[in-house]
Amino acid sequence: QVRLVESGGGLVQPGGSLRLSCVASGFTFSRYGMAWFRQAPGKERELVATISTTGGSTNYADSMKGRFTISRDNAKNMVYLQMNSLNPEDTAVYYCNAKTIGMTYWGQGTKVTVSS
């Protein structure tokens, strides 16, 4: 059974940091590109960052560049999102995504609230 389970969300003050984690099971993790998406209240889901199968290539949405860092550990079937300098506009549910040719998996999401 394929599972993606996110963790690490919560309430953080503006300017603070959080590290999201996603553990994968039920598929060959190292063969999948991984990504983080987010969906803010009343908005469409948007791409946050992607990372290649080996971790050698990463890409970020413009508003996250320099603040967020995606990484992965293929030995642990984990993908991470380090988020720094958070602001209220980063409030959203963050989703882990695994993708290969013809297959895409989603986690259930972890909620991040940035508020004072």
N, C-alpha and C positions, 0 to 999 in steps of 0.2 A: 504494500500500500504506500503510495506516494504521500509524503508529508513535508510541509515546510512550516516551521513553527518559529514565529518571531518573538522576541523578548527585548526588554530594556527600555520600553517607553515609560512615560510618566509625566509628572509636572516639573517644569524647570523654569527658572526666572530668565528674563531677557538677558542675553549675554552669556548664558550658561552653556553647558555641554551635556551631551548624552551619547552613549554608545549603544546602538541597536545590534542585536545578534539574530541570526536565523540559522537554525539547524535543519538539515535536509536528511531525508531517509526514503528508501524505497526506489531509488534510481541511482544511476552512476553519476554521482555529483560532478566529477572531474570532466565529464563530457558536456556539461551544460554551461552556457554563459549565464551569469547571474546579474540581477538588477534589483534596485530598490525603486519603488514607486510610492507616491503619496496621494492622498485624497483629502482635501480640506472640506469642511462643511459647505455644502451648496456648490461645490466645484467639481470639475471632472478630475479623474485620476491623471496624474502627470508623472513623467519619468524624472527620477532624481539622479540616478547614477547607474552605470553598467560596468561590469568587469568580465574580462575574457576567461576562457576555461583555465588558463594557466595563471591568471592574475597579472599577466604582463601588459595588458592594455586596459585602461579605464577611461570612462567618459562621464561628464557631468553636465547637468543642466546649468545654464549660464548663472542663474541666481544662487547656485550651490558651490560654484567654483571658488576654491580658496577657503571654504568653510567646512565642507563635507569631504570625507575620505572613505571610499569603499575598499574593502580588502576581503580576501578569502583564505581559508585554510583547507586545502583539499584532503589533508590527512584526517581532519576532524569533521568534514562535511559541513563547514560553517562559512557563512558570509557575514560581514560586519559593515556597519555604517557609523563612522565617527562623525558626530555633528558638533561643531563649535560655533560660537558667536550666534547662538540661536536668537531669533526674534519672533514676535507674535505671528508673523506671516508663515512661520514654519509649523504652526499648529495644524495637525492633520493625523490621519491614520496612515501609518507607513507599512507598506506591503513588500514582502520578499517575492521575487519572481525568478523562475528557472526556465531557460528556453534553449531548445535545440531545434534542428530541422523537423518540423511537423509536430512538435510537442511544446506545450507551455504549461507550467504549474504556478499556482499562487498559494501564498499563505493566507492566514486569516487576518493578519494585520496586528499592529501594536500602536496604541494611541499615544501621541506626543502632544502635550499642551504647554505652550510657552506663555507664561503670564506672571505678572507680579502680584 
